[in-house]
Amino acid sequence: MKKAIVTGGSGLIGSGLCQALSDRGWEVASFDLKPGEGAARHIDCDVGDEQSVARAFQTLGWSALDLLVNNGGVADPVNGLLVDLSLADWRKVVDSHLTGAFLMCRSAIPLLRDGGSIVNMASTRAFMSEPETEA
């Protein structure tokens, strides 16, 4: 049975990915702060936190992996003027998206030694954005 990790597996896109993989016979782990519904095994994980990612992989306990989908990240932007944006709010968004993908890849690559895939999801905010949603 092929094995997949989906970050943000309890969200709208993530839960759909988990269900689609499970329906096709994959064993799926959802790394997320919130448990989701469905066939994926929930593993509590803040993908932007190095220790949380390490604990999640240890809890999962798999020795091999076929697919990592980096789909996790803060979904709601911080609204307001850029000059009022705190560094903490900025880091929360950046860590959940960029740092999270890095930490997950770094931990998953040793498990992909026999081949496999990494899929990094990206936001459309680079192409379209509302005013005052810089983070």
N, C-alpha and C positions, 0 to 999 in steps of 0.2 A: 504494500500500500504506500502510495506517495504521501509525503508530508509537507505541509505548508504552514507558514506563520504569516498572519495578516495583522499589521498594526492598525489600530483604530477599528478593530473588528466589530465593535458594537454600534458604530455609526451607520448612517444610511448606505453609503457606498461599501464600507467594510463588511456590514452584515450581508449584503448581497453577494459580495465576493466569497465570504465564508460559506454561504449556502450553496452557491454554484459549485465551488470546489468539493464540498461535502457530497452534493448530489452526484458528482462524478467519481466518487469513491476515494477521495483524498481524506487523510487524517489532518484536521485543521486546528491550529491553536490561534486564538485571538489575543493579542497583547494589547490591553486597553485598561484604562482606569475604571471603566464601568463594565460590569458583566452584560453581555448581550443575550439574546435568545437564539436558539438554534443549535445546530450540531457541533459547533466549534467549542473547543475546550478553552475556557476563559483563564488567562494568566494575568494577574494584576501587574501593570507595568506603566510607568511614566517614561516614555521613550526618550525624553530629553534629559533624563537623569542617569548618569553612568552606573551608579550602584543599583538602581531599579532594573535597568536592562540586564545587568549581570545576574541579579537574583531571579529574574524572569527566566533566563536561559537555564539557570541551575534548577529551578522548579520544574521547568518543562522536561529536562532530562533526556532529550533526544541526542543520539550520537550521529545522526545524519539528517539532512534536510534537502528537499527538492526545490522549494520555492519560498522566497521571502517577498512579501508585498509591503513596501513602506507606504502606508496609506494614512497613518496617524498624524494628528496635528490639531492645534486649536482651530476650531471651526468659526468662531465668532471674532471678528476684528475688534480691536479697541478703538472706540469712536472718540473723536476729539481732535483738537489741533495738535500738530506735530510738536510744537513748542511746549505743550503740556503733557506729552507722553513720557511716562516714567521709564527709566532703564529697566526696571523689573518687568513692566508690561511688555516692553520690546523683547527682552530676553525670553519671556514665556513663549511668545510666538516663534521666535527664531529657534529656540531650543526644541520646541515640539515638532518643527518641520525639518530644518537643516541638521541640527545636532542629532536629532532622533534618527534620521536616515543614516548618518555616519555611524552612530553607536550600534544600530541594528546590523548594518553591513559588516562592521568590524567583528561583531560576535557571531554572525551567521556564516561568514566565509569559511571558517574552518570546518563547518558541518556540510559545506557544499563541495567538498574535495572530490567527490565522484561525479561532479557535474550538477547542474541545476540552474536556476534563474533567479535574478533579483529584478523586481519591477518597482520603480520609484514613481509614485503618483505626484503630480504637481498641480498647483492652483492656477486658475485662469486670471488671478488678480494681477499678474504681470501685464495682461492685455486689456483688462477692463477693471475699473475700480471706482468706488464711490468716494466722493470727497470726505476727508477726515477719517480714512480707514488705513492709515499708513502702516499700522502694525497689524 
